Amino acid sequence: MRREPIVSRRAVITGVGCLSPNGVGREAFWTALREGRSGVGRITRFDASDLPVQIAAEVRGIDVYEIIPPKERQHVPRVVPMALWAAREALADAGIRPEDLPRDERRRIAVIIGSGGGGLEFTERQYRYYFTGETKRASIYTIASSTIGTLSSELSTAFGFHGMSHVISTGCTSATDAIAYAAQAIQLGRADVVITGGVDAPLAHGILTAFCAMRALTASWNHAPERASRPFSRDRDGFVLGEGAWIFVLEERERARRRGARIYAEVLGYGATCDAHHRVRVDESGEEPARAMRLALEEAGLSPADVDYINLHGTSTVLNDRIETRAVKLAFGERARRIPMSATKSLIGHPQGACGAAGLAAALLALQEGFIHPTINLDEPDPECDLDYVPHRGRTARVRVALVNCLSFGSKNAALVVGADEE
C-alpha cells in the first residue's frame, strides 16, 4: 500500500508529446511500440560511407525546422525545433493554450528539460564553416546556441512562460533527472505546471566518428539496420546512436482535477546514485544502480512487490545489459524474475540524454492501455541476462506501478517510479 505523500502537493502527467525515430507524434510512437517496429535505418542526413558505422535512429518523415521562422533556422540547433514540436503536442494534449493564459499564470509555468549534448551537432556545423573558409555561413549566435542552457530558454520564449527555465545535463540520465526535478518543483510549490522531458540530436559526422573511436556502437548490422539494436542478446556488440524528443506536461494534481484534465500518471518516487567508478564504464557490482531503484521505491512508499513493469536502460552493450540485469536482481530479489520488463532502445536506438523520457512515454502506454511493448531482436538471450524482457512480441498486463531505469556515462544512475492516479 502507498504511504501518505511527504508533501501535500502532488505532480501528475497531463500531456505527452513524442517525436521519435519510429513514430512522429504520441499515437504513432505508441503504435510502433505495440507493433515492435524499429526506427533504425541507414544514415541519410550526412555521408557516413567513410565510417565503420553507417546506421542510426533518425527522426524521419518530418522537417522539424518548419516550425522555426526561415530567418531563424540557421541560428538554432536541431534540438530546438524538435523540443518545440514535442512540447506543442504535449500542451495541446493537456488542453493548455499558452496564448490564453494571463501573465500571472504563465509566471507559474516552468521549463525543465533534460539533454545530454544539446546543440553539439550545431556546434560541429559552425566549426566546419570556420575551418573550411565559409565563415559567412556561420551563425552570429554560435556561442548562445551552442550553450546547452539556452535550450530551455527557447521553449520559455516560444510559449511565454516566465517560471524557472532550466536544462539538466547529466549524460544518459538527463531526462530522468529533469522529470524528477520538475515533479519536485511542483511538490515544493515553486511551479504549478512544468514542461519537462528530454531531447537530444547527436547525429553528426564528427560525433559519430568519436563514438566509433570509443567502440561503443555496433558496426555489425549496416546490412540490416532494424536488427542492430539487440539488448540482452548474446550477440550484441554496441548501441545504435539515436535522436528524439519526448516532452510531458507535469501539473499540480488539484489544479489538473479542477480543470478536468486527463491524468496519465503520477510521479511517485525518484532515486539517483553514482558509482564513482569510471568516466564511461559501469561498475560490475551493480550495487549503485540497484540502490537508485530502491531509493525511488522508498520515496514512493512502495515495495518491490508493488511494481508491475520495469522499463530498462538496455543499451545493447555487453557491459551495460549484464550489469543492469544484476542490478535489477539486487534491487528486487526473487521478485525480479516475475516482473515483465522491456528495453525501448531495441526499437529507437539510444537517444542519449533523452532516453529516460522515451522510457517514461513507453511506461505510460503500459499504465494507460495495459500493454507492455516488446524487446525486439532478442534472438539468443545472454545466459547472464535471464529476466523476463518480453521478447519479440508485446503483451497485455495490468500495470498500476512502473519503474523507469537509467544508467549513464560518468557512473550516474537514476530511477523514476510512476503510478496510476489514485486517491
N, C-alpha and C positions, 0 to 999 in steps of 0.2 A: 504494500500500500504506500501511496505517496505521503510524505510528511507535509506539514504546513509550510508554505514557502517562507524563506527568511525575510523577504521583503513583501510588502502588500501589493506593489505594482508588478504585473506580470507581462512578459513580452511574447506576443504571438505573431505568426506569419500570416499576412492577409493578401499578399501579392507575390507573383512569381513571374520572372521573365528569363527566357533562355535563348541563347544564341550559340548553338553547338555544332560541331563538325558533322553530326548525324541528324541534325534537325534544327531548322530555323523557326523559333517560337516554342512556347511551352508544350503545346499539344503535339507538335511534330517531334520534339525531343522525347516526350513520353511514349509516343507511338514507336519510335525507333528503339527505345529501351524494351518495350513489350515484345517487339519482333526480333530482338537481338541483332539489330542492324548496325554494322560498323561504319564509322565515319572516316576511316583511314584510307588514303589513296596516294597516288603519285603526286609529287610536289608540282604545282602549276604556277606559283607566284614568282618563282625565280628559277634560274638554271642551276640544278644540283647535279648535273651529269659528271662533274669532276670530283664528287664526294662519294664515299662508300655507302652512305645512306641517302636514298632518293625518295623517301616516303615521309608523310606527315599527316596529321589530322587537321586539315584546313576547314574553316567555315566557308561553305560553298553556296551558290545559288542566290547570293545577295551581294550587292555593292554597299558595304556598310557606310562608305563615305557619302552616300546620297543624302543622309540626314544632316550633313555639315554644309553650310553655305560654300559655294565654289571658291570664293576668295580665301576661305579659311582652311581649306583642305591640306594645303602644303605645310601648314603650321602645327598640325596636331598628329600625334602618333595614332596608330590603328586602334589601340586600346580605348581611345576616347569615343569614337563613334560606336564601337562595339558595346561599351558600357552604357552609353546613351540609349542605344537601341533596346537593350535588355531592360533598362530602367523604365523606359516608356511603357513597355509591355507590362512590367510589374505594377506600375502606378495605375495603368488602365485596368488591370486585373483586380486591383484593390479598390477601384472606384474612387480614386483620388485625382482630382483635376487641379494641379498646382495654380493655374491661372485664376481659378475661382476662389482661392483661399485668401483671407485677409493677411496683411503683413504680420500681425502678431502671431497668427497661427503658423505661418511659414518660419517664424523665428524658433519654433519648437520642433522643426523638422531638420534632422541631421543627415549627413552622408558619411558613412564609414565603410570604405572599400578595401578589399584585400587584393594585392597584386605582387607577384614575385619580381617581375622585371619591368613593369610599367612600360615606358616608351623606348626600350632598348633597340627595337628594330628601327625606330625613327632616328635615334642617335647614330646607329650604324649608317643609315642613309645619308645623314648630314656629313659624317666623316668621309664617306665616299665622294660626295660633292667636293669637299675641301681638297682631297688628295688626288682628284682627277682633273683639277683645274676648272671645275664647274661651280665655283663659289657663289656665283649669282643665283644658282638654283637653291642654295641653302636657305633655310628659314631664318628670319630675323629673331624668331622666338626659340631658337635651338636650345638655349640654356633653360628657359622656363618650361618648355615642353619636354625636355629630357629629364627634368627633376620629377621624381616619382610622386612627390607630394602634391603636385598640381592636378593630378588625375581627379581627385575628389572635388577640387575647385571647379573643374569643368562641368561636373554634374550639378553642383550647387548653383553655379551661374546660370546654367541652362534652364533650371526649374525655379530659380528664385528662392532657394531655401537658405535661411540665414542661421541655422543652427551650426553646431560644430561640423567641420569638414576635414576628415582625417583619412590618411592612407596607412594601412597596416602592411608592412612588407617583412615577412618572416620566412621567406622561402616557400616551400610547398604547403605550409600550414597557414599561409597568409589569410585566405578567405575564411577558414575555420576560426582563426583568432578574431578577424574583423566581425564576423557574425556574433561571436560571444561578447565582444566589447559593445556591439550595438545593443544587444539584449541588456547588458549591464547599464548602459546609458538610459534605457527606458526604466529599468527597475529602480535606479537611483534618482529618477526624476529629472535627469538632465535633458531629456527629449521625450516627446510623445510619439513621434514617428521617426524611423531611421531607414534610409535607403542603404542597403548593405549587400554583401555577397562578394564575388570575385571576378576578376577579368585578367587575362594575360594573352599576349600576342607575340610570342618569341620566335616566329618563323621568319628568319632572315639568313642569308648565306653565311655570314660570319658567326652567328650564334650557333647554327647547325655545325659548322666546322669545329667550333670549340667543344660541343657535346661529343662529336665524333672523336676528337683527340682524347677526351676523357673516357672513351669506350663505354659510355652509358647507354647508347642507342643500339637497337638491333639492326644489323646490316644483312640479315639472312632472308628477308622477305620482300625485297624490292620487286620480285616477280609476282607476289601475291599480297598486296598491302593489307587487305582486310583480315588476313590471318596473322599479322605481325605482332599485335599486342596480345600476349599469351600469359596472363598472370597465373601463377601456381602450376603451370605446365612444366614437365621435366625438361623440355627442350627450349625454354625461354632463355633469351640471352641479352635482354635490354629492353628499354621502353621506347615508345613512339612519341616524338615531340608533337604536342597539340596546342590548340588555342581555343578560346571561347569566353563567353560571359554568361554568368548565372547570377541574377540580381533578385533581391527579395525586398518586400516592404515589411518591416517589423513595426509593430504598433502596440501601444499600451492596451491591454485586453479590454478594460472597461470602455475605453474610447471606441474600440472596434465594435464592441457589442452594441453600444448606443446608436451607432450609425448603421447597424445591421450588416456589417461586413462578413464575408465568408472567412472563417478561420481555418487555415490548413493545419496548423500545429502550434504547439507552444515550445519555446526554448526552455528546457528544464535544467540542464547542467552542462558544465564545461570543465575540462581539466587540461593542464599543459605542463610539460616537464622538459628537461634537457638531459640527454645522455652525457653531455660534456665529454665527448669521446673523440670526434674527428670532424673535419670540415665537410666531408661528404658521406662517410660510411656510418652505418647504424651499428651500435654496439650489439654484439652477438647475443647477449643475455636476454634482451627483450624486456628487461625489468622496468625501464623508464616509460616506454610506450604503454606497458601494462598499467603502470601507476597512473598515467594520464587518464586511461579509461576508468580506472577505479575512482579517481577524483571526480570525474564527470558524473558517475553514478551516485557518488556520495553527495555531491551538491544537489542532484535531482531528488535525493531521498529515496533512491531505488536500489535494488539488489540485482545481481546477475540474472536471477530468475525472472525478473520483470522485462528483460529485453527480448523483443520478438524478431529483430532483424539488425544486422550489422552491415554497414556499407564500408568496405575495406579500402585502404590506400592502394594496394595491389598494383604496383607499377609495372611488373613483369621483369624485374631484375632478379637475378638469382639470390642475392643477399636480402633484399627488402622483403620479398614474399616469404622466405623462410623465417625471418625474424619476426615479421608481423604475425605469422601463424603461431609462433612461440609465444608472443606477447598476448594474443587473444586467449590462449590456453592458460597463461599465468593469471590473467585478469578474471576469467570466467570459470576456471576449474573444469569440472566434468560437464558443466552446463554448455561449454564451448562446442561440444560435439552435437548439441541438439538445437543450436541456433542457426537458421539459414543466413547466409551472408553472400555478398557478391561484389565484384570489382567493376565499377563503372568504366575504368580506364581500358578494359578489354574492348570497349565499344567506341571510345572517344580519344584514345591515346592519353598522354599526360599533359594537361594544360597548365602545368607548373603551379603558380600560386593560386589559381582559380579552382583547383581540383576539389577542395573541400566544399565549395559552393555547388559544384556539379554533383558531388556525393549527396549533399543535402537535398537537391532537387530530385534525385533518384529516390531518396528516402521518403520524400513527400508523396511520390507515386505509390509507394508501399502503404503509407499511412492512409491516403485518401481512397485508394482503389483496392487495397488488399492484394497487390500484385508485386512480386519480387522479380526484378529483371535478372537475366542470366549472366553468368561469366562465360563469355564465348572463348573459343579456341583452346579450351582446356582438354586437349586430346589425350594426354597421358599425364595424370597427376604426379607431381613430385612426391615420393614417399614421405618427405618431411613436411609436405603441405597436404594434410589429411583431414581437413574440416569440410563442412557442407558449403561449398562455394556456388551452389545452384548452377551446375554446369550445363551449357548448351541451350537449355530451354528454361524460360521463366516459370514461375508457379504462383498459384493463389495461396494466400495465407492471411490469417488475422494478425494484423500488426497494429499495436497500440503504442509501442515504445520502440524507437530506433536509435542506434548509436552510429555516428559517422566518425571514422578514424582517419588520422593523417600523420605521416612522418615526413621529415624534411631534411634537406642539407643543413649542416650545422648542428646535427644531433637533436633537432627540435621534434617534439611530439605534441599532438593536440587531439582531443576528442570532444565531440558535442553530442548531447542527448536531447532528442526532441520527442514529443508525445502528442497524442490526440488531445484536443481541448476538452478538459473536464472541470467540473466544479471543485 
